[in-house]
Amino acid sequence: GVEDELGYISSDFRLDSEERQYYSIYKNGSKIGYKTESWLRQSNTILCREEGVIKMNLAGLSREVFFQSLVAIDSTSHITRNVEFSIHSGSHSYVFSGKVNGDSLNIEVKKDILAPVATGTFIVNETITIPVVLPYFISEAETENMSFMVFDPVYFSNYFVDCARRGVEIHNIDNKNINLKRYVLNYLDTRSNMWLDRNGGLVKADGYIFFGGKLGNLTIERTSTTDVFRLPIEVSLGNDIIKELTIYPD
């Protein structure tokens, strides 16, 4: 079942049928991170796994902050069932686990290895999801205008993302011109653009929904080269995101 899949899939586990994409993350034109995104489709479950790193200024020092997401979607009802999200940097850590059951999102939060697990329940729309898999739900929708309820494990709240389809545009990705569907998103007083390929996969986005918007306006772009793993030494964000992740549910 879904819970068994979440239990045994880890960062060093990969199946031949898994679809993996690589992305560079930019801030004001400078590369500050990268991520990989993997999709595994089974008989009744779609698994999305996201792994990446962003350079940040933590306590006056440039540090690499690692993040992971694992999302299980019911392939029949297209409902997000299980979510795992974590951030790690040195001795700092933040782990979030969520399960959707009807109109309830049951969560567990742990802010470091020694901290007790805090639990809570949010009353939500059953169709709620998290930002990393939003492109999947956008591509599955058949309307020009859509609205999605999103729970952000960093922003630690649910909010609506309004989305409008804006036609097809030609973009040069890895020196190849490809047709991409453009969508305009509005959320949390932010307006952004997202471009998906013909299979519904994320190719690029500006104003990307990332870390609850706490990192400002980020741009993400798919790449097919191993250069995605190279990060400049001198560039890092000034946000201490780890210290902000101290909000617990009642």
ROLO-649903 format. One line per field, with one value per residue (C-alpha): residue number from 1; residue in one letter; chain; x, y, z. Coordinates in pm, 1 decimal. Example, Ala and Ser with C-alpha at 12.3 -4.5 7.8 and 13.67 -1.06 7.14 Angstrom:
<rs>
num: 1	2 .
residu: a	s .
chaine: A	A .
px: 1230.0	1367.0 .
py: -450.0	-106.0 .
pz: 780.0	714.0 .
</rs>
This chain:
<rs>
num: 1	2	3	4	5	6	7	8	9	10	11	12	13	14	15	16	17	18	19	20	21	22	23	24	25	26	27	28	29	30	31	32	33	34	35	36	37	38	39	40	41	42	43	44	45	46	47	48	49	50	51	52	53	54	55	56	57	58	59	60	61	62	63	64	65	66	67	68	69	70	71	72	73	74	75	76	77	78	79	80	81	82	83	84	85	86	87	88	89	90	91	92	93	94	95	96	97	98	99	100	101	102	103	104	105	106	107	108	109	110	111	112	113	114	115	116	117	118	119	120	121	122	123	124	125	126	127	128	129	130	131	132	133	134	135	136	137	138	139	140	141	142	143	144	145	146	147	148	149	150	151	152	153	154	155	156	157	158	159	160	161	162	163	164	165	166	167	168	169	170	171	172	173	174	175	176	177	178	179	180	181	182	183	184	185	186	187	188	189	190	191	192	193	194	195	196	197	198	199	200	201	202	203	204	205	206	207	208	209	210	211	212	213	214	215	216	217	218	219	220	221	222	223	224	225	226	227	228	229	230	231	232	233	234	235	236	237	238	239	240	241	242	243	244	245	246	247	248	249	250 .
residu: g	v	e	d	e	l	g	y	i	s	s	d	f	r	l	d	s	e	e	r	q	y	y	s	i	y	k	n	g	s	k	i	g	y	k	t	e	s	w	l	r	q	s	n	t	i	l	c	r	e	e	g	v	i	k	m	n	l	a	g	l	s	r	e	v	f	f	q	s	l	v	a	i	d	s	t	s	h	i	t	r	n	v	e	f	s	i	h	s	g	s	h	s	y	v	f	s	g	k	v	n	g	d	s	l	n	i	e	v	k	k	d	i	l	a	p	v	a	t	g	t	f	i	v	n	e	t	i	t	i	p	v	v	l	p	y	f	i	s	e	a	e	t	e	n	m	s	f	m	v	f	d	p	v	y	f	s	n	y	f	v	d	c	a	r	r	g	v	e	i	h	n	i	d	n	k	n	i	n	l	k	r	y	v	l	n	y	l	d	t	r	s	n	m	w	l	d	r	n	g	g	l	v	k	a	d	g	y	i	f	f	g	g	k	l	g	n	l	t	i	e	r	t	s	t	t	d	v	f	r	l	p	i	e	v	s	l	g	n	d	i	i	k	e	l	t	i	y	p	d .
chaine: A	A	A	A	A	A	A	A	A	A	A	A	A	A	A	A	A	A	A	A	A	A	A	A	A	A	A	A	A	A	A	A	A	A	A	A	A	A	A	A	A	A	A	A	A	A	A	A	A	A	A	A	A	A	A	A	A	A	A	A	A	A	A	A	A	A	A	A	A	A	A	A	A	A	A	A	A	A	A	A	A	A	A	A	A	A	A	A	A	A	A	A	A	A	A	A	A	A	A	A	A	A	A	A	A	A	A	A	A	A	A	A	A	A	A	A	A	A	A	A	A	A	A	A	A	A	A	A	A	A	A	A	A	A	A	A	A	A	A	A	A	A	A	A	A	A	A	A	A	A	A	A	A	A	A	A	A	A	A	A	A	A	A	A	A	A	A	A	A	A	A	A	A	A	A	A	A	A	A	A	A	A	A	A	A	A	A	A	A	A	A	A	A	A	A	A	A	A	A	A	A	A	A	A	A	A	A	A	A	A	A	A	A	A	A	A	A	A	A	A	A	A	A	A	A	A	A	A	A	A	A	A	A	A	A	A	A	A	A	A	A	A	A	A	A	A	A	A	A	A .
px: 0.0	88.7	233.8	458.2	588.9	668.1	849.5	1102.0	1174.3	1479.4	1724.7	1951.0	1664.3	1567.1	1358.5	1412.5	1059.7	1120.7	1113.7	1375.1	1422.6	1694.4	1647.6	1864.0	1734.4	1814.9	1776.3	1824.1	2006.6	2252.5	2234.5	2176.8	2062.1	1939.2	1689.9	1587.7	1230.3	1133.6	799.8	702.8	365.1	213.9	-127.1	-305.6	-40.0	173.9	484.0	670.7	1011.9	1194.4	1551.7	1770.9	2000.5	2006.3	2293.1	2197.1	2358.9	2312.8	2456.1	2685.2	2824.0	2739.8	2576.0	2410.6	2052.7	1921.6	1552.7	1342.7	977.0	788.5	425.5	181.6	-115.4	-408.9	-401.3	-777.0	-920.2	-619.8	-615.4	-292.3	-278.2	60.4	329.1	680.4	898.1	1232.0	1505.3	1855.9	2167.8	2441.8	2283.2	1962.4	1665.0	1291.3	1069.1	703.0	467.8	107.2	-181.3	-509.4	-819.3	-1142.6	-1150.8	-867.6	-494.9	-322.0	35.5	344.9	630.5	978.5	1218.8	1538.9	1660.7	1605.9	1274.6	947.2	705.3	425.8	94.2	-204.8	-502.4	-611.1	-962.0	-906.1	-1055.1	-1001.6	-833.6	-558.0	-201.2	146.7	340.1	585.7	309.5	98.6	214.2	66.3	-276.3	-262.3	-188.7	-469.1	-728.6	-927.3	-1040.8	-888.2	-919.2	-851.4	-814.0	-624.6	-596.5	-232.5	-77.1	279.0	487.5	717.0	457.4	266.2	-77.2	-317.3	-401.2	-552.8	-359.0	-559.5	-432.2	-515.1	-398.2	-233.4	-164.4	150.1	491.0	823.2	1118.1	1481.6	1573.7	1919.2	1962.5	1638.7	1321.9	1018.8	652.2	546.6	207.4	212.7	8.7	-30.0	-58.3	-177.2	-122.2	-35.1	-27.1	223.0	189.7	403.2	438.5	478.5	558.9	476.5	569.0	319.0	331.5	247.4	600.4	742.6	1003.6	1048.6	883.0	934.1	795.1	823.5	632.7	929.3	989.1	661.9	777.1	1022.3	1313.7	1166.6	1124.0	1301.2	1330.2	1360.0	1455.1	1491.1	1827.5	1962.2	2328.4	2523.8	2620.9	2304.6	2503.9	2760.3	2703.4	2914.3	3102.6	3033.6	2655.3	2415.5	2079.5	2061.0	1758.0	1798.8	1509.6	1594.9	1541.0	1200.3	1069.6	958.0	579.7	387.7	18.0	-195.1 .
py: 0.0	368.7	362.1	66.8	255.8	557.8	332.9	170.2	434.6	640.2	874.2	585.2	374.6	400.3	186.3	153.2	280.5	597.3	923.3	1170.3	1537.1	1783.9	2154.3	2458.0	2716.4	3086.8	3404.4	3738.2	3559.0	3375.7	3001.4	2923.3	2562.9	2261.4	1981.6	1650.8	1539.6	1175.1	1018.5	654.6	533.3	210.6	45.8	270.7	515.1	791.9	873.9	1202.6	1240.9	1574.1	1617.6	1924.3	2176.1	2554.9	2768.1	3001.1	3236.2	3061.3	3241.5	3443.3	3140.1	3004.0	2665.9	2410.2	2336.8	2001.4	1934.1	1631.3	1569.7	1246.5	1262.4	976.8	1050.2	816.1	761.3	694.9	976.2	1210.0	1287.2	1346.0	1080.9	1104.7	1372.9	1366.3	1679.8	1751.6	2016.1	1946.4	2158.2	2044.6	1977.8	2159.9	1963.6	1995.3	1699.7	1717.0	1424.1	1457.1	1223.6	1328.1	1149.4	1297.8	1663.5	1621.3	1668.5	1489.9	1604.9	1528.1	1778.3	1735.9	2031.3	1846.5	1497.7	1543.6	1729.5	1552.7	1490.5	1749.3	1639.5	1829.5	1824.7	2080.3	2083.5	2108.1	2035.6	1667.8	1772.6	1962.3	1902.9	2052.7	2283.6	2032.7	1830.9	2129.5	2095.9	1744.8	1869.8	2164.2	1933.5	1696.0	1975.6	2030.4	2388.4	2722.6	2853.6	2646.9	2684.6	2452.2	2434.7	2394.0	2317.8	2442.0	2256.1	2559.0	2837.1	2604.0	2697.5	2622.1	2870.4	2878.2	2896.1	3036.8	2927.3	3035.2	2872.3	3118.6	2917.8	2765.3	2934.0	2827.8	2820.5	2725.0	2460.8	2298.5	2451.0	2296.5	2484.4	2316.2	2404.4	2472.4	2544.2	2862.7	2908.4	3218.2	3150.3	3383.1	3295.1	3477.3	3815.4	3666.5	3631.7	3377.1	3194.3	2821.9	2636.6	2267.5	2028.4	1823.2	1548.9	1791.0	1799.6	2119.0	2277.9	2626.3	2873.1	3218.1	3319.2	2948.9	2828.8	2726.5	2713.6	2892.8	3195.4	3283.4	3287.4	3555.0	3535.2	3222.8	3091.6	2722.9	2564.6	2205.9	2090.5	1765.0	1816.3	1723.8	2090.7	2120.3	1986.6	2268.1	2554.5	2873.2	2929.2	3300.4	3300.3	3227.9	3355.1	3571.8	3399.8	3181.0	2951.6	2686.1	2919.5	3022.1	2666.1	2662.7	2689.1	2396.0	2312.0	2312.3 .
pz: 0.0	4.3	356.1	269.2	-33.8	181.8	426.0	197.0	-65.9	29.7	-143.4	-249.6	-385.6	-750.0	-982.9	-1357.4	-1421.2	-1221.7	-1418.8	-1293.7	-1385.6	-1282.8	-1207.9	-1135.1	-885.7	-933.7	-729.5	-911.1	-1193.1	-965.4	-915.4	-548.3	-561.2	-749.0	-710.5	-864.0	-906.1	-953.9	-1042.5	-999.8	-1123.3	-994.3	-1018.0	-768.4	-650.5	-796.3	-593.0	-629.9	-467.3	-453.7	-330.2	-344.9	-183.0	-146.5	-20.3	264.4	509.2	843.2	1146.9	921.1	737.6	394.4	447.0	225.3	329.6	210.3	155.4	64.1	-15.7	-73.3	-183.8	-249.7	-477.5	-534.8	-911.8	-928.9	-717.7	-772.3	-400.4	-210.9	61.6	231.4	256.0	400.2	403.8	569.6	585.5	715.4	760.1	994.5	1333.5	1235.4	1109.7	1053.4	966.2	865.6	804.3	691.7	606.2	447.2	574.3	444.5	547.7	800.1	753.0	1040.0	1088.4	1290.8	1326.8	1470.9	1470.0	1563.7	1647.7	2023.8	2009.4	2089.3	1806.0	1795.3	1646.6	1518.4	1282.6	1024.2	874.6	499.4	159.9	73.2	-252.1	-68.4	-185.7	-142.2	-378.6	-528.4	-698.6	-805.4	-1171.7	-1176.9	-1066.2	-1306.6	-1600.9	-1497.7	-1490.4	-1809.3	-1752.0	-1842.4	-1486.9	-1175.7	-801.6	-569.1	-191.8	-91.5	245.8	269.5	532.6	565.0	555.8	788.9	667.3	385.3	112.8	-233.9	-559.3	-851.5	-1190.8	-1547.2	-1870.5	-2110.1	-2425.1	-2575.8	-2602.8	-2755.9	-2513.8	-2559.7	-2301.7	-2322.6	-2670.6	-2794.9	-2888.3	-2732.7	-2700.0	-2342.2	-2189.4	-1983.2	-1666.4	-1449.7	-1076.1	-799.7	-433.3	-108.0	-287.4	-533.9	-911.2	-1093.5	-1424.0	-1473.9	-1796.3	-1840.9	-2121.1	-2321.1	-2057.7	-1776.8	-1636.8	-1487.1	-1716.0	-1571.3	-1336.4	-1192.6	-856.4	-777.4	-469.0	-258.4	118.2	177.6	-20.8	257.7	12.4	-211.2	-588.3	-713.2	-1068.4	-1150.2	-1483.2	-1597.7	-1730.1	-1869.9	-1778.5	-1465.5	-1429.7	-1220.9	-923.9	-931.9	-689.9	-674.9	-350.9	-322.6	-362.0	-75.9	45.7	354.1	506.4	812.5	726.5	984.7	1281.3	1148.8	1150.8	1513.0	1471.7	1613.9	1592.7	1905.1 .
</rs>
